[in-house]
């Protein structure tokens, strides 16, 4: 897994876009007290469920891997 150039910013963008996507879809309502780890995991699982992103192999799922997958997704958004 190669680290992206501006991965931190892309993760922030992915969280914002993922929250917007989930709320518009009507499946989640994020609270201000939700941690970024919880948001990342929920957004990752929602996007995999909706077949927007490819799932990470079960034995390789970690917070770091989910962040990276979301950053790659965010880099492809307009």
SVG drawing of the C-alpha trace seen along z (x, -y; Angstrom):
<svg xmlns="http://www.w3.org/2000/svg" viewBox="-33 -18 37 31">
<polyline fill="none" stroke="black" stroke-width="0.4" points="0.0,0.0 1.7,-3.2 1.0,-6.3 -0.6,-9.1 1.0,-12.5 -1.7,-14.4 -3.4,-11.5 -4.4,-13.4 -6.4,-16.0 -7.9,-13.3 -9.1,-11.4 -10.7,-14.6 -12.4,-15.1 -13.5,-11.5 -15.1,-11.8 -17.0,-14.9 -18.2,-13.5 -19.0,-10.1 -21.0,-11.8 -22.9,-13.8 -23.5,-10.6 -24.8,-8.6 -27.1,-11.4 -28.5,-12.1 -29.2,-8.4 -31.0,-8.4 -29.1,-5.5 -27.2,-7.4 -27.2,-10.6 -23.7,-11.4 -23.4,-13.0 -20.8,-15.6 -19.6,-13.2 -18.7,-10.4 -15.0,-9.8 -13.2,-10.0 -12.4,-6.3 -16.1,-5.4 -16.9,-7.7 -14.2,-6.1 -15.3,-2.6 -19.0,-3.3 -18.3,-5.2 -16.0,-2.5 -18.6,0.2 -21.4,-1.8 -19.4,-2.4 -18.4,1.3 -22.1,2.3 -23.2,0.0 -20.4,1.3 -18.8,-2.1 -15.4,-0.9 -13.7,2.5 -13.6,4.3 -10.2,4.9 -9.5,8.6 -10.9,9.7 -7.5,10.5 -6.1,7.1 -8.8,4.8 -7.4,2.2 -8.0,-1.5 -5.0,-2.4 -6.2,-0.4 -9.7,-1.8 -8.3,-5.4 -6.1,-4.7 -9.0,-3.2 -11.2,-6.2 -8.4,-8.6 -8.1,-6.8 -11.9,-7.2 -11.8,-10.9 -8.9,-11.5 -11.2,-10.3 -14.1,-12.6 -14.6,-15.9"/>
</svg>
